[in-house]
Amino acid sequence: MSSMSNPAALVGCQQQASPRTHVRCLVKLGGAAITIKDKLETVNEPIVKALSRHIAGAFSQSSTHGHMIIVHGAGSYGHHQAAQYRVAHGWRSTGSTGSTGS
């Protein structure tokens, strides 16, 4: 199982970290914050640039050593498709149109 599908694997990496692989900071950027939710697959560039400056500044001012991991949500790169295929309504069996019949 990859560390992407198993968050516990990331914790395991931290427990076994050497000074060269120490993860000092994990930043999660919400997809709704970094994309324009109402526009299909559109990055909110001013926000991403501002966040990049803030993160870089905070990271460079710290006296501890280690790596930073930045993860992000899908925002408008996944929201429209999730709504189209009604992901929030759960799994439909193969061959189902997802229609309620009404």
N, C-alpha and C positions, 0 to 999 in steps of 0.2 A: 504494500500500500504506500503511495507517495505521501510526502509531508503535506502536499496541498490538500489531499483528501483526509488527512489524519492530523488535526492540529496538535495532538499529543506528541507527534514526532518532532515538532518544532521545540516543544518543551524539553524533550530528550536531548536534542542538539544543544540546548542551553546548559543542561546539566553536565554534558561531556565537553563543554567548550574549553579550548585553550586560549591563551591571550591573543592568538592570531585569528580565532574564529568567534570570539565573544560577540554576541548580539547585544548591543547596548540599548537600542531603541527600536520599537516597532510602532509605526505610524499607519493608521487606517484612515484613508480618505473616502468618505461616503460618495457613492456615485451621483447622488442628487446634488451634492455640493460642487462637484467638478465637471458636471455636464449641464447642458440646458435641457431640462426634462421634457419640455414641450416640443423640442425639435429633435427629430430622429438623428441619432449618432452625431451629436454636436458637442464638442468640448467647450467649456467655459474658460477660454484662454486667459482672460485677466485674473480670474480666481486661481487657476493653476499656477500662473507666474507668481502671484502674491504668496500663495502657500509655499511654493518652492523657495522663495527668498526667506520666508519666516523659518522654515524647517532648516535650511542651510545655515542661517544665522544662529539658531538655537544649538544646532549640532556642533558648529565650529567654536562656540564660546564655552562649551563644556570641557572640563579638564580630564574626564575619563576617556579611555580608549575603547574602541570596539566598532562593530558594523551597525548600520541602520538598515532596516527592512521597511519598505513602503508598499502597502497593499491598497487596493482600491476596489470600489464597487463598480457595477456596470452602468448605472445611471441610464441615460437615454440610449445607450448601446444595448440594453437588454429590456428596459421597461416596456417599450412598444411591442416587442415580440412576446414578452410575458403576458401582456394584456390581450394581444391577438389570440394567443393559444390558451388563454384562461388558466395559466399556471397556478394561480391562487386557488382555483377550484379543485385541484387535485388531479390524480391520474384517471385517464379514460382508457378503456380497453381498446385494443387494436381494432380498427374498423369503425370506431365510434366517431361521429362527426362533432361531438361536443354539444350538439343541439339539444335543447330541452323539449323539443317537440311543440312548443307553443309559438 
